[in-house]
Amino acid sequence: MKKEKVAERVNWPITILLIIGLITVVFPLYMALVIALKQPSEMTNSIGGILSLPKALSFANFAEAMRVTDFWRSLFNSFLITAINLVISLLLHATIGYAVGRNKAKNKFYNFIYLYIVSGMFVPFAILMMPLVKQTAQMGIANVVGVICCYVVFYMPMNMLLYSGYLVNIPIALEEAARVDGATTWRTYWSIIFPIMKPMHATVAVLTALGTWNDVMTPLVIMSGSGMNTLPLAQMTFQTQFGTNYNLAFASYLLALLPILIFYLVCQKQILNGVVNGAVK
């Protein structure tokens, strides 16, 4: 008997959504790259003038953007804040997520802690902004230290939610077997559970790093007057009361995009698995 070929049907609604999604991603990147490579004299008020390719490739805007923003110092400040926040968040939030996730189903106290911390996701930053400015100033940490402390607290609700959800996919029999072999809870966590959560570590790392790297408000209100700038703060110099230098601004945006894009590409293989499994409650 000959096997009948099954006609493949195109899922047009999904295909159309994917095309629209591709356009919404590619078009802004195209605009940013084209404007960054143009000279100010090539910019016109017409749509065709903005979308047209530059007459000649020139990287002068990138060099000027690096000079105006003190790029290397601002890059170092952003990298320092992001890296320290990332390390502390991975270690602290994973540990809290494990402690709460393994006990919240059988202990009302841990369940209350879980709900209390997760509820922090619904508190807008605008409500916390002024109290944080005053508190960090009184404590003498209105600087990089204060910004890092704020980030560690801000990302705790989301990260704990992801970690505690991911633990559902890790059999508790692994921990019971380790205890039979004489391992303590602490050793079991660091030797077995923490390495198993690698996909979730990658997911949390990307989400936390992306949010920290691109954030403007927290460094702006906490470090105001300290003389230190992160890349998003330095890029505000292109916006004045009378206009914006779009050529330099977009060149600076592309330079700031590269480090976090490279970080994402390194971690992308683990992200999908971490998000799907972490969504299970």
DAPE-V388121 format. One record per run of one state. SS is the DSSP state (helix for helix, strand for strand, loop for the rest). FROM is the first residue (numbers start at 1). TO is the last residue. Records with the same first field share a line. If there is no record, write none. Layout:
SS=FROM-TO + FROM-TO
This chain:
loop=1-11 + 38-39 + 43-46 + 52-59 + 69-70 + 104-107 + 123-124 + 140-143 + 155-155 + 170-172 + 181-184 + 197-197 + 215-216 + 223-230 + 241-242 + 245-245 + 279-281
helix=12-37 + 40-42 + 47-51 + 60-68 + 71-103 + 108-122 + 125-139 + 144-154 + 156-169 + 173-180 + 185-196 + 198-214 + 217-222 + 231-238 + 246-278
strand=239-240 + 243-244
